[in-house]
Amino acid sequence: MSFEPKFWSFVVAAVLCGCGNSDGNGNPNLPCTADRCDAVCGDGCTPSCPEFGDLCRATCGDRCEFTCESGPNCEVVCGNDCDAQCRSISSCTAATGSGSQYSCSSASNCTVELGDGSTAECQSVGNCNITCLGSCTATCRSVGVCNVNCEQGGELDCGDGVSVCGIDCP
């Protein structure tokens, strides 16, 4: 008996993510709702964790759209042009490639390392730590402590909770 390659990528994606479904190319696109989700997927995937018990972790390629909400801990590592959103969680840690967007709201701790040309926003957060590896825009609103670190220098405080690294204020 022989199986198509798509069948095996479906099985591998289901096991790695714990989601139970895939788009047929090995990309988990349905929400992970178990206590723990470890999603590993390629370019253009959309892992999400709504109302989970312990940890939601995703490792994905370029153009990844990651959503994590209503749980304790979220972690994501993605390539370029990603969109990572964390809402109503305890902590959210992310590392993104260039041209990405990171948003963390209603959380205790948010930490992100951004690639060149990216943006980050923390809103209603206890501690927000943003590290820019190149140029970036960082916004902190209703945040207890907001730390913006520009690895290449050139940090500017633009007022109204906006800081930039390596570029002019908007």
C-alpha positions in Angstrom: 0.0 0.0 0.0 1.4 3.4 -0.9 0.5 6.8 0.4 0.7 10.2 -1.3 3.3 12.7 0.0 0.4 15.0 1.0 -0.9 12.3 3.3 2.4 12.1 5.2 2.7 15.9 5.5 -0.9 16.0 6.9 0.1 13.4 9.5 3.3 15.2 10.5 1.5 18.6 10.8 -1.3 17.1 12.9 1.2 15.4 15.3 3.5 18.5 15.6 0.7 21.0 16.1 -1.8 18.9 18.0 -4.4 20.5 15.9 -5.8 17.6 14.0 -6.1 19.3 10.6 -4.0 20.9 7.9 -4.3 22.6 4.6 -2.8 19.6 2.8 0.6 21.3 2.5 1.7 20.6 6.1 0.5 24.0 7.4 -1.6 23.9 10.5 -4.4 26.4 9.9 -6.9 25.4 12.5 -6.8 26.5 16.1 -4.9 24.5 18.7 -7.1 24.2 21.8 -5.2 21.6 23.8 -3.4 22.5 27.0 -0.2 22.8 25.1 0.3 23.5 21.4 3.6 23.2 19.6 3.0 24.3 16.0 5.7 23.9 13.4 4.8 25.1 9.9 6.2 26.7 6.7 5.5 29.9 4.8 2.1 31.5 4.9 0.6 29.4 7.8 -1.8 30.7 10.4 -1.4 28.9 13.7 -3.7 30.1 16.5 -4.3 29.2 20.1 -7.6 30.5 21.7 -8.3 29.6 25.3 -5.5 27.1 26.0 -4.2 25.7 29.2 -0.4 26.0 29.5 1.7 27.0 26.5 1.1 28.0 22.9 4.4 27.8 20.8 4.7 28.3 17.1 7.7 28.2 14.7 6.8 29.2 11.2 8.3 30.7 8.0 7.6 33.9 6.1 4.1 35.5 6.0 3.0 33.7 9.1 0.0 34.9 11.0 0.1 33.9 14.6 -2.7 34.6 17.1 -2.6 33.6 20.8 -5.3 34.6 23.3 -6.9 33.8 26.6 -4.1 31.6 28.1 -0.9 31.9 30.1 2.1 31.7 27.9 2.7 32.3 24.1 5.9 32.0 22.1 6.5 32.5 18.4 9.5 32.5 16.1 8.7 33.5 12.5 10.4 34.6 9.4 9.8 37.8 7.4 6.5 39.7 6.9 4.9 38.0 9.9 1.9 39.2 12.0 2.1 38.0 15.6 -0.8 39.0 18.0 -1.1 38.1 21.7 -4.2 39.2 23.7 -5.4 38.5 27.2 -2.4 36.4 28.2 0.2 36.4 31.0 3.3 36.5 28.8 4.1 36.7 25.1 7.6 36.2 23.7 8.3 36.6 20.0 11.2 36.8 17.5 10.4 38.0 14.0 12.2 38.6 10.7 12.1 41.8 8.7 8.9 43.7 7.8 6.8 42.1 10.6 4.2 43.3 13.0 3.9 42.4 16.6 1.0 43.3 18.9 0.6 42.5 22.6 -2.4 43.6 24.6 -3.9 43.0 28.0 -0.9 41.1 29.2 1.6 41.0 32.1 4.8 40.6 30.1 5.5 41.1 26.4 9.0 40.6 24.9 9.8 40.8 21.2 13.0 40.9 19.0 12.1 42.5 15.7 13.8 42.3 12.3 14.5 45.4 10.2 11.5 47.5 9.1 9.2 46.0 11.7 6.6 47.5 14.1 5.6 46.5 17.6 2.8 47.7 19.8 2.1 47.0 23.5 -1.2 48.1 25.0 -2.5 47.6 28.5 0.7 45.7 29.5 2.7 45.5 32.7 6.1 45.2 31.1 7.0 45.5 27.4 10.5 44.8 26.2 11.2 45.5 22.5 14.5 44.9 20.8 15.0 46.2 17.3 17.7 44.5 15.3 17.5 47.2 12.6 15.0 50.0 11.9 11.6 49.7 13.6 8.8 51.6 15.2 7.7 50.7 18.8 4.5 52.0 20.4 3.6 51.6 24.1 0.2 52.7 25.4 -1.0 52.2 29.0 2.2 50.3 29.8 3.8 50.1 33.2 7.4 49.7 32.0 8.3 50.1 28.3 11.9 49.3 27.3 13.0 49.8 23.7 16.5 48.7 22.8 18.0 49.6 19.4 20.7 47.1 18.7 22.2 49.5 16.0 21.7 52.7 18.1 19.7 55.7 16.9 16.7 55.5 19.3 14.4 58.5 19.1 11.5 59.2 21.5 8.7 60.6 19.3 6.3 61.3 22.1 2.8 59.8 22.8 4.4 56.4 23.6 6.1 56.0 20.2 9.8 55.3 19.8 11.8 54.6 16.6 15.1 53.0 15.9 17.2 54.0 12.9 14.4 56.0 11.2 12.8 59.4 11.6 9.7 59.9 13.8 6.4 59.5 11.9 
